[in-house]
Amino acid sequence: MVHYYDLVLGLIPLALFGTTAALVAAGFGLTVAAPVGGILSASLVGHALFVKGPVDATGRTGSDVTEDSRTDAGSSAASPLETAD
């Protein structure tokens, strides 16, 4: 089953190279077509990260999980930098 992020990963190079090739074929210069394709690809990445951001199965984002793990650990837990190996 194909999910949203699978589609985004496939569309990033397609948007970059496909848009660039289509604009060059339409008569635009490569110096115009490549940035337009790059902007389209970057907007796909931005949408995937910030508009429809990744969440875990419970619907929490990565920052929620990090904050919970800090509060669950309590103040007595040693920092990873303070542990002896």
FIVOSE-386030 format. One record per residue (C-alpha): residue number from 0; residue in one letter; x, z, y. Coordinates in pm, 1 decimal. Layout:
// residues N
+-----+---------+----------+----------+----------+
: num : residuo :     east :       up :    north :
+-----+---------+----------+----------+----------+
: NUM :       A :        X :        Z :        Y :
...
+-----+---------+----------+----------+----------+
//
This chain:
// residues 85
+-----+---------+----------+----------+----------+
: num : residuo :     east :       up :    north :
+-----+---------+----------+----------+----------+
:   0 :       M :      0.0 :      0.0 :      0.0 :
:   1 :       V :    141.9 :   -101.9 :    336.4 :
:   2 :       H :    127.9 :    163.1 :    608.8 :
:   3 :       Y :    159.4 :    138.8 :    984.8 :
:   4 :       Y :    531.7 :    217.2 :    992.9 :
:   5 :       D :    603.7 :    -42.0 :    722.4 :
:   6 :       L :    437.2 :   -301.2 :    942.0 :
:   7 :       V :    631.2 :   -186.6 :   1247.9 :
:   8 :       L :    960.9 :   -213.6 :   1059.9 :
:   9 :       G :    873.9 :   -569.3 :    963.3 :
:  10 :       L :    745.7 :   -666.4 :   1306.8 :
:  11 :       I :   1053.7 :   -548.6 :   1500.2 :
:  12 :       P :   1285.1 :   -833.6 :   1389.8 :
:  13 :       L :    993.5 :  -1077.0 :   1376.6 :
:  14 :       A :    905.5 :   -999.4 :   1737.3 :
:  15 :       L :   1268.0 :  -1024.3 :   1847.8 :
:  16 :       F :   1364.8 :  -1345.2 :   1671.9 :
:  17 :       G :   1020.3 :  -1506.4 :   1652.6 :
:  18 :       T :    942.1 :  -1461.6 :   2020.2 :
:  19 :       T :   1289.1 :  -1574.8 :   2119.5 :
:  20 :       A :   1269.3 :  -1885.0 :   1900.2 :
:  21 :       A :    917.9 :  -1969.8 :   2019.3 :
:  22 :       L :   1014.7 :  -1939.6 :   2385.4 :
:  23 :       V :   1331.6 :  -2146.1 :   2336.9 :
:  24 :       A :   1125.4 :  -2410.8 :   2156.1 :
:  25 :       A :    878.4 :  -2405.8 :   2445.8 :
:  26 :       G :   1158.6 :  -2492.5 :   2686.1 :
:  27 :       F :   1266.2 :  -2154.4 :   2822.8 :
:  28 :       G :   1633.6 :  -2073.2 :   2838.0 :
:  29 :       L :   1791.9 :  -1835.2 :   2589.5 :
:  30 :       T :   1876.8 :  -1598.3 :   2874.5 :
:  31 :       V :   1503.8 :  -1561.8 :   2944.7 :
:  32 :       A :   1374.4 :  -1576.4 :   2586.9 :
:  33 :       A :   1604.9 :  -1313.7 :   2435.6 :
:  34 :       P :   1516.5 :  -1034.2 :   2681.5 :
:  35 :       V :   1145.0 :  -1109.1 :   2641.2 :
:  36 :       G :   1181.4 :  -1077.4 :   2263.6 :
:  37 :       G :   1383.2 :   -760.0 :   2308.3 :
:  38 :       I :   1123.0 :   -607.2 :   2536.7 :
:  39 :       L :    850.8 :   -686.5 :   2284.4 :
:  40 :       S :   1053.7 :   -530.3 :   2002.9 :
:  41 :       A :   1131.7 :   -223.2 :   2211.3 :
:  42 :       S :    764.9 :   -181.7 :   2295.4 :
:  43 :       L :    681.6 :   -181.4 :   1923.4 :
:  44 :       V :    938.2 :     92.3 :   1865.0 :
:  45 :       G :    807.8 :    289.0 :   2162.9 :
:  46 :       H :    451.8 :    264.7 :   2037.6 :
:  47 :       A :    553.2 :    378.6 :   1690.1 :
:  48 :       L :    748.4 :    677.1 :   1824.7 :
:  49 :       F :    548.1 :    797.8 :   2121.2 :
:  50 :       V :    191.5 :    665.7 :   2103.8 :
:  51 :       K :    135.7 :    690.7 :   1730.0 :
:  52 :       G :    416.3 :    931.3 :   1649.6 :
:  53 :       P :    512.9 :   1029.7 :   1297.6 :
:  54 :       V :    355.4 :   1347.9 :   1160.7 :
:  55 :       D :    378.1 :   1525.5 :    827.0 :
:  56 :       A :     89.4 :   1565.9 :    580.8 :
:  57 :       T :    -54.0 :   1862.6 :    773.4 :
:  58 :       G :    -64.7 :   1664.1 :   1097.1 :
:  59 :       R :    212.4 :   1861.4 :   1266.0 :
:  60 :       T :    489.5 :   1688.5 :   1455.8 :
:  61 :       G :    859.0 :   1758.2 :   1407.1 :
:  62 :       S :    876.0 :   1985.6 :   1711.9 :
:  63 :       D :    588.2 :   2198.8 :   1577.2 :
:  64 :       V :    767.2 :   2243.0 :   1246.5 :
:  65 :       T :   1092.2 :   2337.5 :   1420.9 :
:  66 :       E :    919.5 :   2596.0 :   1640.9 :
:  67 :       D :    739.5 :   2748.4 :   1341.5 :
:  68 :       S :   1059.7 :   2775.4 :   1141.7 :
:  69 :       R :   1227.7 :   2957.7 :   1430.1 :
:  70 :       T :    945.4 :   3208.8 :   1465.0 :
:  71 :       D :    912.4 :   3258.5 :   1087.9 :
:  72 :       A :   1283.1 :   3329.1 :   1051.7 :
:  73 :       G :   1269.8 :   3620.9 :   1292.6 :
:  74 :       S :   1550.0 :   3751.6 :   1507.4 :
:  75 :       S :   1744.4 :   3906.9 :   1217.5 :
:  76 :       A :   1832.1 :   3571.4 :   1061.4 :
:  77 :       A :   2186.2 :   3454.6 :   1120.0 :
:  78 :       S :   2256.6 :   3128.5 :   1288.8 :
:  79 :       P :   2392.0 :   2851.7 :   1063.9 :
:  80 :       L :   2707.3 :   2864.5 :   1274.1 :
:  81 :       E :   2752.8 :   3236.5 :   1203.4 :
:  82 :       T :   2731.2 :   3221.3 :    825.5 :
:  83 :       A :   3048.1 :   3252.7 :    623.3 :
:  84 :       D :   3124.9 :   2990.4 :    359.5 :
+-----+---------+----------+----------+----------+
//
